[in-house]
Amino acid sequence: MSVLREMLSYSFLVRALTVGVLVSLCSALLGVPLVLKRYSMIGDGLSHVGFGALAAAAALNAAPLAVAIPVVVAAAFLLLRLSSASRIRGDAAIAMISTGALALGVIIISLSTGMNTETGNYLFGSILAMSEGDVRLSLGITAAVLLLFIVFYNPIFAVTFDETFARATGTPAGACNALLSLLTALTVVVGMRMMGSLLISGLVIFPALSAMRLCRQFRHVIICASVLSVCCFIVGTVISYALAIPTGASVVCVNILVLLGCFGLGRLRERG
């Protein structure tokens, strides 16, 4: 607690904690349906696309978010289109687009600014990268995710567990998938500035997997994943500050430890 109080005395750390908590909450809410639909690696794929977009923005001296947001949103809809209307399966489409975007980003950086500290921030994140604009954007995205998730909870629930039956009953499955893709793209763009393009998908995957080992009902899994995600981020950030290690890596390691603990608790409960 003393370390946390010390952190809160710095304005840039307050911004980082605010953005991180909001992004963790959004990632957990979106991560549960994505993991259940076996589409969890979309966060990893979109983050690689975001890296390519940020590299292009750096080369053009443009605003990073102004370039990254439309590019990543377009990539999210492209992935959705490829998965539903072509012979390329979802995981193959993600691997194809993410690898191509990452390679393109590396080439752009090599030909323009070269590999430097800013490149490392794109790949692994930087707690110093948060600005007032990021805080406002994360607040807006969080409000949109919470509102839309509550309003479209029943369609999302139906599409998550049986998309074919949901379509047969008149549920707008395509619109729900598009909504999930859009919100995931926006969350990834904001979160990767702190977590990095190589680690942001951990916020989507680990809390959902941990909550699934503890809860059985969809609503309980969502609530548990949200609480675990926020707590893991705060603990990981405090550890990174105390030990002077990268924030993204610290948060992911805390999530891994929590996942291992949840697996152990789940195994004990099954034996009991």
Secondary structure as GFF3:
##gff-version 3
##sequence-region A 1 272
A	DSSP	alpha_helix	2	7	.	.	.	ID=ss1
A	DSSP	alpha_helix	11	36	.	.	.	ID=ss2
A	DSSP	alpha_helix	42	60	.	.	.	ID=ss3
A	DSSP	alpha_helix	64	85	.	.	.	ID=ss4
A	DSSP	alpha_helix	90	111	.	.	.	ID=ss5
A	DSSP	alpha_helix	117	124	.	.	.	ID=ss6
A	DSSP	three_ten_helix	127	129	.	.	.	ID=ss7
A	DSSP	alpha_helix	132	151	.	.	.	ID=ss8
A	DSSP	alpha_helix	153	161	.	.	.	ID=ss9
A	DSSP	alpha_helix	163	168	.	.	.	ID=ss10
A	DSSP	alpha_helix	173	195	.	.	.	ID=ss11
A	DSSP	alpha_helix	201	214	.	.	.	ID=ss12
A	DSSP	alpha_helix	218	243	.	.	.	ID=ss13
A	DSSP	alpha_helix	247	271	.	.	.	ID=ss14
###
